Amino acid sequence: MKLVRWPNLFFILLTQFLFQYCVINPLMLRYGIGLLVDIRNFISIAAAYQLIAAAGYIINDYFDVPIDIINKPHKVFITRGISKRTALTLYIGMNILAVLLGTRVSLLLSNPLPVICVLMSILLLYLYSAFLKKSFLAGNIVVSGITASALPVLLMIVEQMSRMPAKASRYLQIATLLYTGFAFLLSFAREVIKDMEDVEGDRLHGGNTMAIVLSDGVVRYIVTLNLFCMIILLAVIQPYLWEQNLWTRLLSVYTILLVIAPLIRIILKVFKAKACADYNRLSGSIKIVMLMGILSMLFVQFI
C-alpha cells in the first residue's frame, strides 16, 4: 500500500466521486437529462484510474531506486521487500486490468473515449517515469496534466453522450475548467517543490530538473508565481459567488478561509524553506489545500 501511495489514490477517487455526484449528476437532474454514467460505469472508470495511478507509482519507483536510496532511503520498497520482478508483474497486471475496464465502459457507452484516455495515461506515465522525470520542465507538466485529467474525462463522456442545453453545458465546462486548473497549478507547484527536495539524488544521477538547471531563487519565484496565479483565479470568482445565494456565499467563505489563506501562508514559507524537511512540509501543506479544494464540491451541488 505504501508503494502505490494509497493516500494519493484516495485523493483521485474522492475527486472523481465528488465531481460525478456533486457536480455532474445534480446538473443533469436539474435539466431533466438521464444519468448516462451509472454507478457501475462510474466504478469501472474510477477503478481504471486507480489502477493506472497505482501502476504509475510502481514504475516510477522501479526506475528511481538508485535515486531514492539517496533522497528517500526510508521510502525504498522495491528491492527492499518487493523484488523488481514482482514490481514489474504488478505494473503490467494493473495496466491490463485498467485497459479492460476502460474497454468495458467504452463498449457499454458506445464511446471510445474512456479506453483512449486509459491508454494515453498509461503511455504518458511510462514516458514520465522512464525519460521525462529528470528532464527540464517537461516532466513537471506531464505529471501535473495527468493528475488534473481525472475530471475532464468525465466531462467529455457526458458531453459526447448527451444533448445538454447550452447553459448547462457552459456551467459544466466552467466548473471543470476551474477544478482542473486548480489541480494542475497546485500539482505543478508541488512537483517543483519535490524536485527541490530531491535535488541531490537527481544531480548525482544526471537529472536536469528546474531545481538543478535554474538558481534556487528563480525556482522559488516560479513556485510563488504559480501559487499566486491560483490565488488570483480564486479571487476573481468571489464577487460572483456573493451575488448568487446562501450556498455560494458559504462556498466563498470556505474558499477564502481554507484555500486562499493557506496558499498565502505557503507562499510566505517558500522563501524560508532550506532543508529537505522544510520542502517536505511544504509539499504536505499543498496536498492539504488540494483536499480542501476537492471538498468544496460538496457546496457546488446546491448552487
ZICOR-V262283 format. One record per pair of residues at least 12 apart in sequence whose ideal C-beta (glycine too) atoms are under 6 Angstrom apart, sorted by sequence separation. I is the first residue (numbers start at 1). J is the second residue. If there is no record, write none. Layout:
BEGIN
I;J / I;J
END
This chain:
BEGIN
102;114 / 103;115 / 199;211 / 65;78 / 102;115 / 65;79 / 128;142 / 195;209 / 238;252 / 128;143 / 196;211 / 62;78 / 102;118 / 195;211 / 61;78 / 124;142 / 99;118 / 266;285 / 98;118 / 155;176 / 234;255 / 20;42 / 124;146 / 152;176 / 62;87 / 121;146 / 151;176 / 234;260 / 95;122 / 262;289 / 151;179 / 152;180 / 58;87 / 151;180 / 231;260 / 16;46 / 259;289 / 192;223 / 58;90 / 59;91 / 148;180 / 231;263 / 13;46 / 58;91 / 259;292 / 189;223 / 258;292 / 259;293 / 148;183 / 55;91 / 117;153 / 147;183 / 148;184 / 227;263 / 12;49 / 189;226 / 188;226 / 189;227 / 55;94 / 54;94 / 55;95 / 144;184 / 147;187 / 227;267 / 9;50 / 12;53 / 185;226 / 254;296 / 51;94 / 113;156 / 144;187 / 224;267 / 9;53 / 113;157 / 144;188 / 185;230 / 51;97 / 52;98 / 224;270 / 51;98 / 223;270 / 140;188 / 143;191 / 251;299 / 111;160 / 4;54 / 48;98 / 220;270 / 140;191 / 220;271 / 5;57 / 109;161 / 140;192 / 247;299 / 4;57 / 48;101 / 47;101 / 48;102 / 247;302 / 248;303 / 247;303 / 44;101 / 44;104 / 45;105 / 44;105 / 41;105 / 63;129 / 63;130 / 134;202 / 52;121 / 56;125 / 60;129 / 48;118 / 52;122 / 59;129 / 136;208 / 134;207 / 135;208 / 3;77 / 134;208 / 136;213 / 197;276 / 197;279 / 196;279 / 197;280 / 193;279 / 193;282 / 194;283 / 193;283 / 190;283 / 190;286 / 186;286 / 49;150 / 186;290 / 182;293 / 36;161 / 36;162 / 71;198 / 33;162 / 71;201 / 70;201 / 19;151 / 16;150 / 20;154 / 24;158 / 31;165 / 67;201 / 15;150 / 31;168 / 12;150 / 67;205 / 66;205 / 27;168 / 27;172 / 23;175 / 23;297 / 22;297 / 26;301 / 22;298 / 23;300 / 22;300 / 15;294 / 18;297 / 22;301 / 14;294
END
